Amino acid sequence: MGESKRRKAALGDKYGQDERFLAWLPLTKAQSQQFMQWTTRGAWIGIGTLAAVWLTVRIIGPGFGWWQVN
């Protein structure tokens, strides 16, 4: 008997289904990986946006406003 047949016999109806990330949480491992990809991408977009806003406020903004002070 091969390993896959033993695994199929041991798992029964659950054979071939994605494994749960946590037993009590209805998320599969594939869904948790997808969630991590989305949140990581969102974090990098947030960091880039923060850097762009900081550059605008700190460098570009005062450069356009210096002539209005006098």
mmCIF file of the N, C-alpha and C atoms, coordinates in Angstrom:
data_MODEL
# 
_entry.id   MODEL 
# 
loop_
_atom_site.group_PDB 
_atom_site.id 
_atom_site.type_symbol 
_atom_site.label_atom_id 
_atom_site.label_alt_id 
_atom_site.label_comp_id 
_atom_site.label_asym_id 
_atom_site.label_entity_id 
_atom_site.label_seq_id 
_atom_site.pdbx_PDB_ins_code 
_atom_site.Cartn_x 
_atom_site.Cartn_y 
_atom_site.Cartn_z 
_atom_site.occupancy 
_atom_site.B_iso_or_equiv 
_atom_site.pdbx_formal_charge 
_atom_site.auth_seq_id 
_atom_site.auth_comp_id 
_atom_site.auth_asym_id 
_atom_site.auth_atom_id 
_atom_site.pdbx_PDB_model_num 
ATOM 1   N N  . MET A 1 1  ? 0.858   -1.172 0.000  1.00 0.00 ? 1  MET A N  1 
ATOM 2   C CA . MET A 1 1  ? 0.000   0.000  0.000  1.00 0.00 ? 1  MET A CA 1 
ATOM 3   C C  . MET A 1 1  ? 0.899   1.229  0.000  1.00 0.00 ? 1  MET A C  1 
ATOM 4   N N  . GLY A 1 2  ? 0.634   2.161  -0.920 1.00 0.00 ? 2  GLY A N  1 
ATOM 5   C CA . GLY A 1 2  ? 1.433   3.370  -1.022 1.00 0.00 ? 2  GLY A CA 1 
ATOM 6   C C  . GLY A 1 2  ? 1.054   4.409  0.023  1.00 0.00 ? 2  GLY A C  1 
ATOM 7   N N  . GLU A 1 3  ? 1.901   5.421  0.130  1.00 0.00 ? 3  GLU A N  1 
ATOM 8   C CA . GLU A 1 3  ? 1.681   6.483  1.122  1.00 0.00 ? 3  GLU A CA 1 
ATOM 9   C C  . GLU A 1 3  ? 0.373   7.228  0.859  1.00 0.00 ? 3  GLU A C  1 
ATOM 10  N N  . SER A 1 4  ? 0.079   7.502  -0.400 1.00 0.00 ? 4  SER A N  1 
ATOM 11  C CA . SER A 1 4  ? -1.149  8.247  -0.703 1.00 0.00 ? 4  SER A CA 1 
ATOM 12  C C  . SER A 1 4  ? -2.390  7.432  -0.342 1.00 0.00 ? 4  SER A C  1 
ATOM 13  N N  . LYS A 1 5  ? -2.349  6.125  -0.532 1.00 0.00 ? 5  LYS A N  1 
ATOM 14  C CA . LYS A 1 5  ? -3.499  5.289  -0.167 1.00 0.00 ? 5  LYS A CA 1 
ATOM 15  C C  . LYS A 1 5  ? -3.668  5.248  1.351  1.00 0.00 ? 5  LYS A C  1 
ATOM 16  N N  . ARG A 1 6  ? -2.548  5.189  2.078  1.00 0.00 ? 6  ARG A N  1 
ATOM 17  C CA . ARG A 1 6  ? -2.640  5.218  3.544  1.00 0.00 ? 6  ARG A CA 1 
ATOM 18  C C  . ARG A 1 6  ? -3.228  6.543  4.016  1.00 0.00 ? 6  ARG A C  1 
ATOM 19  N N  . ARG A 1 7  ? -2.764  7.636  3.406  1.00 0.00 ? 7  ARG A N  1 
ATOM 20  C CA . ARG A 1 7  ? -3.270  8.958  3.774  1.00 0.00 ? 7  ARG A CA 1 
ATOM 21  C C  . ARG A 1 7  ? -4.755  9.069  3.455  1.00 0.00 ? 7  ARG A C  1 
ATOM 22  N N  . LYS A 1 8  ? -5.166  8.545  2.298  1.00 0.00 ? 8  LYS A N  1 
ATOM 23  C CA . LYS A 1 8  ? -6.577  8.597  1.909  1.00 0.00 ? 8  LYS A CA 1 
ATOM 24  C C  . LYS A 1 8  ? -7.432  7.787  2.872  1.00 0.00 ? 8  LYS A C  1 
ATOM 25  N N  . ALA A 1 9  ? -6.929  6.639  3.282  1.00 0.00 ? 9  ALA A N  1 
ATOM 26  C CA . ALA A 1 9  ? -7.671  5.804  4.234  1.00 0.00 ? 9  ALA A CA 1 
ATOM 27  C C  . ALA A 1 9  ? -7.761  6.482  5.597  1.00 0.00 ? 9  ALA A C  1 
ATOM 28  N N  . ALA A 1 10 ? -6.712  7.160  6.005  1.00 0.00 ? 10 ALA A N  1 
ATOM 29  C CA . ALA A 1 10 ? -6.701  7.810  7.323  1.00 0.00 ? 10 ALA A CA 1 
ATOM 30  C C  . ALA A 1 10 ? -7.591  9.043  7.343  1.00 0.00 ? 10 ALA A C  1 
ATOM 31  N N  . LEU A 1 11 ? -7.592  9.818  6.257  1.00 0.00 ? 11 LEU A N  1 
ATOM 32  C CA . LEU A 1 11 ? -8.357  11.073 6.239  1.00 0.00 ? 11 LEU A CA 1 
ATOM 33  C C  . LEU A 1 11 ? -9.827  10.864 5.893  1.00 0.00 ? 11 LEU A C  1 
ATOM 34  N N  . GLY A 1 12 ? -10.136 9.874  5.133  1.00 0.00 ? 12 GLY A N  1 
ATOM 35  C CA . GLY A 1 12 ? -11.526 9.597  4.782  1.00 0.00 ? 12 GLY A CA 1 
ATOM 36  C C  . GLY A 1 12 ? -12.105 10.680 3.898  1.00 0.00 ? 12 GLY A C  1 
ATOM 37  N N  . ASP A 1 13 ? -13.191 11.320 4.345  1.00 0.00 ? 13 ASP A N  1 
ATOM 38  C CA . ASP A 1 13 ? -13.884 12.344 3.552  1.00 0.00 ? 13 ASP A CA 1 
ATOM 39  C C  . ASP A 1 13 ? -13.069 13.620 3.399  1.00 0.00 ? 13 ASP A C  1 
ATOM 40  N N  . LYS A 1 14 ? -12.135 13.857 4.283  1.00 0.00 ? 14 LYS A N  1 
ATOM 41  C CA . LYS A 1 14 ? -11.341 15.089 4.230  1.00 0.00 ? 14 LYS A CA 1 
ATOM 42  C C  . LYS A 1 14 ? -10.180 15.004 3.236  1.00 0.00 ? 14 LYS A C  1 
ATOM 43  N N  . TYR A 1 15 ? -9.997  13.857 2.597  1.00 0.00 ? 15 TYR A N  1 
ATOM 44  C CA . TYR A 1 15 ? -8.888  13.675 1.655  1.00 0.00 ? 15 TYR A CA 1 
ATOM 45  C C  . TYR A 1 15 ? -9.075  14.584 0.435  1.00 0.00 ? 15 TYR A C  1 
ATOM 46  N N  . GLY A 1 16 ? -8.051  15.337 0.092  1.00 0.00 ? 16 GLY A N  1 
ATOM 47  C CA . GLY A 1 16 ? -8.096  16.210 -1.079 1.00 0.00 ? 16 GLY A CA 1 
ATOM 48  C C  . GLY A 1 16 ? -8.584  17.616 -0.775 1.00 0.00 ? 16 GLY A C  1 
ATOM 49  N N  . GLN A 1 17 ? -9.068  17.852 0.414  1.00 0.00 ? 17 GLN A N  1 
ATOM 50  C CA . GLN A 1 17 ? -9.521  19.182 0.787  1.00 0.00 ? 17 GLN A CA 1 
ATOM 51  C C  . GLN A 1 17 ? -8.360  19.958 1.389  1.00 0.00 ? 17 GLN A C  1 
ATOM 52  N N  . ASP A 1 18 ? -8.434  21.291 1.260  1.00 0.00 ? 18 ASP A N  1 
ATOM 53  C CA . ASP A 1 18 ? -7.398  22.132 1.849  1.00 0.00 ? 18 ASP A CA 1 
ATOM 54  C C  . ASP A 1 18 ? -7.421  22.009 3.364  1.00 0.00 ? 18 ASP A C  1 
ATOM 55  N N  . GLU A 1 19 ? -6.236  22.024 3.938  1.00 0.00 ? 19 GLU A N  1 
ATOM 56  C CA . GLU A 1 19 ? -6.119  21.928 5.390  1.00 0.00 ? 19 GLU A CA 1 
ATOM 57  C C  . GLU A 1 19 ? -6.444  23.273 6.024  1.00 0.00 ? 19 GLU A C  1 
ATOM 58  N N  . ARG A 1 20 ? -7.088  23.230 7.168  1.00 0.00 ? 20 ARG A N  1 
ATOM 59  C CA . ARG A 1 20 ? -7.451  24.457 7.883  1.00 0.00 ? 20 ARG A CA 1 
ATOM 60  C C  . ARG A 1 20 ? -6.229  25.093 8.507  1.00 0.00 ? 20 ARG A C  1 
ATOM 61  N N  . PHE A 1 21 ? -6.206  26.436 8.529  1.00 0.00 ? 21 PHE A N  1 
ATOM 62  C CA . PHE A 1 21 ? -5.120  27.182 9.158  1.00 0.00 ? 21 PHE A CA 1 
ATOM 63  C C  . PHE A 1 21 ? -5.159  26.958 10.668 1.00 0.00 ? 21 PHE A C  1 
ATOM 64  N N  . LEU A 1 22 ? -6.313  27.174 11.252 1.00 0.00 ? 22 LEU A N  1 
ATOM 65  C CA . LEU A 1 22 ? -6.577  26.849 12.655 1.00 0.00 ? 22 LEU A CA 1 
ATOM 66  C C  . LEU A 1 22 ? -7.844  26.009 12.681 1.00 0.00 ? 22 LEU A C  1 
ATOM 67  N N  . ALA A 1 23 ? -7.927  25.067 13.567 1.00 0.00 ? 23 ALA A N  1 
ATOM 68  C CA . ALA A 1 23 ? -9.063  24.153 13.586 1.00 0.00 ? 23 ALA A CA 1 
ATOM 69  C C  . ALA A 1 23 ? -10.391 24.882 13.820 1.00 0.00 ? 23 ALA A C  1 
ATOM 70  N N  . TRP A 1 24 ? -10.378 25.913 14.650 1.00 0.00 ? 24 TRP A N  1 
ATOM 71  C CA . TRP A 1 24 ? -11.615 26.606 14.995 1.00 0.00 ? 24 TRP A CA 1 
ATOM 72  C C  . TRP A 1 24 ? -11.919 27.775 14.062 1.00 0.00 ? 24 TRP A C  1 
ATOM 73  N N  . LEU A 1 25 ? -11.016 28.110 13.158 1.00 0.00 ? 25 LEU A N  1 
ATOM 74  C CA . LEU A 1 25 ? -11.189 29.237 12.244 1.00 0.00 ? 25 LEU A CA 1 
ATOM 75  C C  . LEU A 1 25 ? -11.470 28.701 10.840 1.00 0.00 ? 25 LEU A C  1 
ATOM 76  N N  . PRO A 1 26 ? -12.561 29.142 10.211 1.00 0.00 ? 26 PRO A N  1 
ATOM 77  C CA . PRO A 1 26 ? -12.912 28.584 8.898  1.00 0.00 ? 26 PRO A CA 1 
ATOM 78  C C  . PRO A 1 26 ? -12.071 29.162 7.757  1.00 0.00 ? 26 PRO A C  1 
ATOM 79  N N  . LEU A 1 27 ? -10.754 29.139 7.889  1.00 0.00 ? 27 LEU A N  1 
ATOM 80  C CA . LEU A 1 27 ? -9.838  29.591 6.850  1.00 0.00 ? 27 LEU A CA 1 
ATOM 81  C C  . LEU A 1 27 ? -8.886  28.467 6.492  1.00 0.00 ? 27 LEU A C  1 
ATOM 82  N N  . THR A 1 28 ? -8.631  28.315 5.198  1.00 0.00 ? 28 THR A N  1 
ATOM 83  C CA . THR A 1 28 ? -7.666  27.318 4.774  1.00 0.00 ? 28 THR A CA 1 
ATOM 84  C C  . THR A 1 28 ? -6.276  27.949 4.729  1.00 0.00 ? 28 THR A C  1 
ATOM 85  N N  . LYS A 1 29 ? -5.270  27.125 4.569  1.00 0.00 ? 29 LYS A N  1 
ATOM 86  C CA . LYS A 1 29 ? -3.908  27.640 4.492  1.00 0.00 ? 29 LYS A CA 1 
ATOM 87  C C  . LYS A 1 29 ? -3.733  28.514 3.255  1.00 0.00 ? 29 LYS A C  1 
ATOM 88  N N  . ALA A 1 30 ? -4.372  28.142 2.160  1.00 0.00 ? 30 ALA A N  1 
ATOM 89  C CA . ALA A 1 30 ? -4.271  28.949 0.937  1.00 0.00 ? 30 ALA A CA 1 
ATOM 90  C C  . ALA A 1 30 ? -4.897  30.328 1.148  1.00 0.00 ? 30 ALA A C  1 
ATOM 91  N N  . GLN A 1 31 ? -6.023  30.386 1.842  1.00 0.00 ? 31 GLN A N  1 
ATOM 92  C CA . GLN A 1 31 ? -6.665  31.667 2.123  1.00 0.00 ? 31 GLN A CA 1 
ATOM 93  C C  . GLN A 1 31 ? -5.814  32.518 3.051  1.00 0.00 ? 31 GLN A C  1 
ATOM 94  N N  . SER A 1 32 ? -5.145  31.898 4.009  1.00 0.00 ? 32 SER A N  1 
ATOM 95  C CA . SER A 1 32 ? -4.300  32.673 4.922  1.00 0.00 ? 32 SER A CA 1 
ATOM 96  C C  . SER A 1 32 ? -3.082  33.228 4.178  1.00 0.00 ? 32 SER A C  1 
ATOM 97  N N  . GLN A 1 33 ? -2.533  32.471 3.230  1.00 0.00 ? 33 GLN A N  1 
ATOM 98  C CA . GLN A 1 33 ? -1.422  32.969 2.421  1.00 0.00 ? 33 GLN A CA 1 
ATOM 99  C C  . GLN A 1 33 ? -1.874  34.138 1.550  1.00 0.00 ? 33 GLN A C  1 
ATOM 100 N N  . GLN A 1 34 ? -3.067  34.033 0.979  1.00 0.00 ? 34 GLN A N  1 
ATOM 101 C CA . GLN A 1 34 ? -3.602  35.122 0.160  1.00 0.00 ? 34 GLN A CA 1 
ATOM 102 C C  . GLN A 1 34 ? -3.832  36.374 1.007  1.00 0.00 ? 34 GLN A C  1 
ATOM 103 N N  . PHE A 1 35 ? -4.319  36.208 2.225  1.00 0.00 ? 35 PHE A N  1 
ATOM 104 C CA . PHE A 1 35 ? -4.517  37.326 3.131  1.00 0.00 ? 35 PHE A CA 1 
ATOM 105 C C  . PHE A 1 35 ? -3.192  38.012 3.450  1.00 0.00 ? 35 PHE A C  1 
ATOM 106 N N  . MET A 1 36 ? -2.155  37.219 3.680  1.00 0.00 ? 36 MET A N  1 
ATOM 107 C CA . MET A 1 36 ? -0.835  37.776 3.963  1.00 0.00 ? 36 MET A CA 1 
ATOM 108 C C  . MET A 1 36 ? -0.296  38.557 2.768  1.00 0.00 ? 36 MET A C  1 
ATOM 109 N N  . GLN A 1 37 ? -0.523  38.069 1.561  1.00 0.00 ? 37 GLN A N  1 
ATOM 110 C CA . GLN A 1 37 ? -0.069  38.779 0.364  1.00 0.00 ? 37 GLN A CA 1 
ATOM 111 C C  . GLN A 1 37 ? -0.773  40.122 0.233  1.00 0.00 ? 37 GLN A C  1 
ATOM 112 N N  . TRP A 1 38 ? -2.085  40.144 0.443  1.00 0.00 ? 38 TRP A N  1 
ATOM 113 C CA . TRP A 1 38 ? -2.845  41.391 0.331  1.00 0.00 ? 38 TRP A CA 1 
ATOM 114 C C  . TRP A 1 38 ? -2.443  42.400 1.391  1.00 0.00 ? 38 TRP A C  1 
ATOM 115 N N  . THR A 1 39 ? -2.278  41.942 2.634  1.00 0.00 ? 39 THR A N  1 
ATOM 116 C CA . THR A 1 39 ? -1.926  42.882 3.696  1.00 0.00 ? 39 THR A CA 1 
ATOM 117 C C  . THR A 1 39 ? -0.506  43.404 3.532  1.00 0.00 ? 39 THR A C  1 
ATOM 118 N N  . THR A 1 40 ? 0.397   42.563 3.042  1.00 0.00 ? 40 THR A N  1 
ATOM 119 C CA . THR A 1 40 ? 1.763   43.023 2.788  1.00 0.00 ? 40 THR A CA 1 
ATOM 120 C C  . THR A 1 40 ? 1.778   44.062 1.676  1.00 0.00 ? 40 THR A C  1 
ATOM 121 N N  . ARG A 1 41 ? 1.043   43.807 0.612  1.00 0.00 ? 41 ARG A N  1 
ATOM 122 C CA . ARG A 1 41 ? 0.951   44.775 -0.486 1.00 0.00 ? 41 ARG A CA 1 
ATOM 123 C C  . ARG A 1 41 ? 0.332   46.085 0.007  1.00 0.00 ? 41 ARG A C  1 
ATOM 124 N N  . GLY A 1 42 ? -0.706  45.988 0.819  1.00 0.00 ? 42 GLY A N  1 
ATOM 125 C CA . GLY A 1 42 ? -1.338  47.185 1.366  1.00 0.00 ? 42 GLY A CA 1 
ATOM 126 C C  . GLY A 1 42 ? -0.407  47.974 2.268  1.00 0.00 ? 42 GLY A C  1 
ATOM 127 N N  . ALA A 1 43 ? 0.403   47.277 3.038  1.00 0.00 ? 43 ALA A N  1 
ATOM 128 C CA . ALA A 1 43 ? 1.363   47.962 3.911  1.00 0.00 ? 43 ALA A CA 1 
ATOM 129 C C  . ALA A 1 43 ? 2.392   48.723 3.085  1.00 0.00 ? 43 ALA A C  1 
ATOM 130 N N  . TRP A 1 44 ? 2.897   48.127 2.016  1.00 0.00 ? 44 TRP A N  1 
ATOM 131 C CA . TRP A 1 44 ? 3.881   48.807 1.168  1.00 0.00 ? 44 TRP A CA 1 
ATOM 132 C C  . TRP A 1 44 ? 3.265   49.995 0.451  1.00 0.00 ? 44 TRP A C  1 
ATOM 133 N N  . ILE A 1 45 ? 2.015   49.878 0.043  1.00 0.00 ? 45 ILE A N  1 
ATOM 134 C CA . ILE A 1 45 ? 1.328   51.024 -0.571 1.00 0.00 ? 45 ILE A CA 1 
ATOM 135 C C  . ILE A 1 45 ? 1.187   52.146 0.448  1.00 0.00 ? 45 ILE A C  1 
ATOM 136 N N  . GLY A 1 46 ? 0.848   51.801 1.687  1.00 0.00 ? 46 GLY A N  1 
ATOM 137 C CA . GLY A 1 46 ? 0.748   52.797 2.749  1.00 0.00 ? 46 GLY A CA 1 
ATOM 138 C C  . GLY A 1 46 ? 2.077   53.471 3.042  1.00 0.00 ? 46 GLY A C  1 
ATOM 139 N N  . ILE A 1 47 ? 3.156   52.704 3.054  1.00 0.00 ? 47 ILE A N  1 
ATOM 140 C CA . ILE A 1 47 ? 4.485   53.276 3.295  1.00 0.00 ? 47 ILE A CA 1 
ATOM 141 C C  . ILE A 1 47 ? 4.857   54.233 2.170  1.00 0.00 ? 47 ILE A C  1 
ATOM 142 N N  . GLY A 1 48 ? 4.593   53.832 0.928  1.00 0.00 ? 48 GLY A N  1 
ATOM 143 C CA . GLY A 1 48 ? 4.885   54.702 -0.219 1.00 0.00 ? 48 GLY A CA 1 
ATOM 144 C C  . GLY A 1 48 ? 4.074   55.981 -0.196 1.00 0.00 ? 48 GLY A C  1 
ATOM 145 N N  . THR A 1 49 ? 2.798   55.874 0.156  1.00 0.00 ? 49 THR A N  1 
ATOM 146 C CA . THR A 1 49 ? 1.939   57.053 0.261  1.00 0.00 ? 49 THR A CA 1 
ATOM 147 C C  . THR A 1 49 ? 2.427   57.975 1.367  1.00 0.00 ? 49 THR A C  1 
ATOM 148 N N  . LEU A 1 50 ? 2.795   57.417 2.507  1.00 0.00 ? 50 LEU A N  1 
ATOM 149 C CA . LEU A 1 50 ? 3.318   58.216 3.609  1.00 0.00 ? 50 LEU A CA 1 
ATOM 150 C C  . LEU A 1 50 ? 4.587   58.955 3.197  1.00 0.00 ? 50 LEU A C  1 
ATOM 151 N N  . ALA A 1 51 ? 5.494   58.283 2.476  1.00 0.00 ? 51 ALA A N  1 
ATOM 152 C CA . ALA A 1 51 ? 6.725   58.927 2.023  1.00 0.00 ? 51 ALA A CA 1 
ATOM 153 C C  . ALA A 1 51 ? 6.429   60.052 1.036  1.00 0.00 ? 51 ALA A C  1 
ATOM 154 N N  . ALA A 1 52 ? 5.474   59.823 0.130  1.00 0.00 ? 52 ALA A N  1 
ATOM 155 C CA . ALA A 1 52 ? 5.120   60.862 -0.845 1.00 0.00 ? 52 ALA A CA 1 
ATOM 156 C C  . ALA A 1 52 ? 4.503   62.079 -0.160 1.00 0.00 ? 52 ALA A C  1 
ATOM 157 N N  . VAL A 1 53 ? 3.628   61.856 0.798  1.00 0.00 ? 53 VAL A N  1 
ATOM 158 C CA . VAL A 1 53 ? 3.007   62.968 1.526  1.00 0.00 ? 53 VAL A CA 1 
ATOM 159 C C  . VAL A 1 53 ? 4.070   63.704 2.343  1.00 0.00 ? 53 VAL A C  1 
ATOM 160 N N  . TRP A 1 54 ? 4.966   62.975 2.972  1.00 0.00 ? 54 TRP A N  1 
ATOM 161 C CA . TRP A 1 54 ? 6.020   63.608 3.760  1.00 0.00 ? 54 TRP A CA 1 
ATOM 162 C C  . TRP A 1 54 ? 6.907   64.475 2.874  1.00 0.00 ? 54 TRP A C  1 
ATOM 163 N N  . LEU A 1 55 ? 7.300   63.951 1.704  1.00 0.00 ? 55 LEU A N  1 
ATOM 164 C CA . LEU A 1 55 ? 8.108   64.751 0.784  1.00 0.00 ? 55 LEU A CA 1 
ATOM 165 C C  . LEU A 1 55 ? 7.372   66.008 0.335  1.00 0.00 ? 55 LEU A C  1 
ATOM 166 N N  . THR A 1 56 ? 6.099   65.875 0.051  1.00 0.00 ? 56 THR A N  1 
ATOM 167 C CA . THR A 1 56 ? 5.311   67.027 -0.386 1.00 0.00 ? 56 THR A CA 1 
ATOM 168 C C  . THR A 1 56 ? 5.240   68.086 0.703  1.00 0.00 ? 56 THR A C  1 
ATOM 169 N N  . VAL A 1 57 ? 4.945   67.686 1.911  1.00 0.00 ? 57 VAL A N  1 
ATOM 170 C CA . VAL A 1 57 ? 4.796   68.647 3.007  1.00 0.00 ? 57 VAL A CA 1 
ATOM 171 C C  . VAL A 1 57 ? 6.149   69.235 3.411  1.00 0.00 ? 57 VAL A C  1 
ATOM 172 N N  . ARG A 1 58 ? 7.173   68.416 3.454  1.00 0.00 ? 58 ARG A N  1 
ATOM 173 C CA . ARG A 1 58 ? 8.464   68.846 3.983  1.00 0.00 ? 58 ARG A CA 1 
ATOM 174 C C  . ARG A 1 58 ? 9.319   69.606 2.966  1.00 0.00 ? 58 ARG A C  1 
ATOM 175 N N  . ILE A 1 59 ? 9.302   69.202 1.704  1.00 0.00 ? 59 ILE A N  1 
ATOM 176 C CA . ILE A 1 59 ? 10.211  69.780 0.716  1.00 0.00 ? 59 ILE A CA 1 
ATOM 177 C C  . ILE A 1 59 ? 9.479   70.613 -0.336 1.00 0.00 ? 59 ILE A C  1 
ATOM 178 N N  . ILE A 1 60 ? 8.488   70.029 -0.967 1.00 0.00 ? 60 ILE A N  1 
ATOM 179 C CA . ILE A 1 60 ? 7.829   70.719 -2.081 1.00 0.00 ? 60 ILE A CA 1 
ATOM 180 C C  . ILE A 1 60 ? 6.949   71.862 -1.583 1.00 0.00 ? 60 ILE A C  1 
ATOM 181 N N  . GLY A 1 61 ? 6.220   71.640 -0.503 1.00 0.00 ? 61 GLY A N  1 
ATOM 182 C CA . GLY A 1 61 ? 5.331   72.670 0.031  1.00 0.00 ? 61 GLY A CA 1 
ATOM 183 C C  . GLY A 1 61 ? 6.033   73.968 0.389  1.00 0.00 ? 61 GLY A C  1 
ATOM 184 N N  . PRO A 1 62 ? 7.075   73.940 1.184  1.00 0.00 ? 62 PRO A N  1 
ATOM 185 C CA . PRO A 1 62 ? 7.785   75.181 1.514  1.00 0.00 ? 62 PRO A CA 1 
ATOM 186 C C  . PRO A 1 62 ? 8.438   75.823 0.292  1.00 0.00 ? 62 PRO A C  1 
ATOM 187 N N  . GLY A 1 63 ? 8.822   75.048 -0.687 1.00 0.00 ? 63 GLY A N  1 
ATOM 188 C CA . GLY A 1 63 ? 9.414   75.611 -1.909 1.00 0.00 ? 63 GLY A CA 1 
ATOM 189 C C  . GLY A 1 63 ? 8.424   76.467 -2.676 1.00 0.00 ? 63 GLY A C  1 
ATOM 190 N N  . PHE A 1 64 ? 7.162   76.127 -2.651 1.00 0.00 ? 64 PHE A N  1 
ATOM 191 C CA . PHE A 1 64 ? 6.144   76.923 -3.336 1.00 0.00 ? 64 PHE A CA 1 
ATOM 192 C C  . PHE A 1 64 ? 5.647   78.094 -2.492 1.00 0.00 ? 64 PHE A C  1 
ATOM 193 N N  . GLY A 1 65 ? 5.849   78.056 -1.194 1.00 0.00 ? 65 GLY A N  1 
ATOM 194 C CA . GLY A 1 65 ? 5.300   79.089 -0.333 1.00 0.00 ? 65 GLY A CA 1 
ATOM 195 C C  . GLY A 1 65 ? 6.280   80.146 0.132  1.00 0.00 ? 65 GLY A C  1 
ATOM 196 N N  . TRP A 1 66 ? 7.539   80.088 -0.230 1.00 0.00 ? 66 TRP A N  1 
ATOM 197 C CA . TRP A 1 66 ? 8.541   81.026 0.293  1.00 0.00 ? 66 TRP A CA 1 
ATOM 198 C C  . TRP A 1 66 ? 8.300   82.447 -0.190 1.00 0.00 ? 66 TRP A C  1 
ATOM 199 N N  . TRP A 1 67 ? 7.764   82.654 -1.384 1.00 0.00 ? 67 TRP A N  1 
ATOM 200 C CA . TRP A 1 67 ? 7.611   84.001 -1.931 1.00 0.00 ? 67 TRP A CA 1 
ATOM 201 C C  . TRP A 1 67 ? 6.380   84.696 -1.359 1.00 0.00 ? 67 TRP A C  1 
ATOM 202 N N  . GLN A 1 68 ? 5.460   83.979 -0.722 1.00 0.00 ? 68 GLN A N  1 
ATOM 203 C CA . GLN A 1 68 ? 4.253   84.602 -0.189 1.00 0.00 ? 68 GLN A CA 1 
ATOM 204 C C  . GLN A 1 68 ? 4.472   85.146 1.206  1.00 0.00 ? 68 GLN A C  1 
ATOM 205 N N  . VAL A 1 69 ? 5.556   84.797 1.886  1.00 0.00 ? 69 VAL A N  1 
ATOM 206 C CA . VAL A 1 69 ? 5.800   85.232 3.254  1.00 0.00 ? 69 VAL A CA 1 
ATOM 207 C C  . VAL A 1 69 ? 6.171   86.702 3.284  1.00 0.00 ? 69 VAL A C  1 
ATOM 208 N N  . ASN A 1 70 ? 6.962   87.187 2.344  1.00 0.00 ? 70 ASN A N  1 
ATOM 209 C CA . ASN A 1 70 ? 7.454   88.576 2.355  1.00 0.00 ? 70 ASN A CA 1 
ATOM 210 C C  . ASN A 1 70 ? 6.410   89.535 1.886  1.00 0.00 ? 70 ASN A C  1 
# 
